Amino acid sequence: MFSLRKCLYTAAIAVAAAAFSVSIAQGQGQSASTICKDGTPSAASGRGACSGHGGVDKAATSKAKKAAKAAKKEAKKEAKAAKKGTK
C-alpha cells in the first residue's frame, strides 16, 4: 500500500541526495584549478603555479575546468528536477 509517509520519505531522500551532489560538484570545481605537466593538481593559478612540476598542462587544465563546469551544471539540473518532483 502506498502511503503519504512513504511518499514524503522518498521525496526527502531525493532532495537530500540532490543537495549532496551539488555540494560535491562545487567542492570538485575548487579543489584543483590547475593541472601541471607531470599530472600534479594545483590549487594555485597564474604565474608560477607549477614551477616545480614542469609548467602548466594547458590542455589538461582546460579539460578539468570543462568537466567541473559540466558536473556543476548536471548537479544543478538534478537538484532542480528533485525540487520540482517534491511540489
Secondary structure, 3 states (H helix, E strand, C coil): CCCHHHHHHHHHHHHHHHHHHHHHHHHHHHHCCEEECCCCEECCCCCCCCHHHCCECHHHHHHHHHHHHHHHHHHHHHHHHHHHHHC
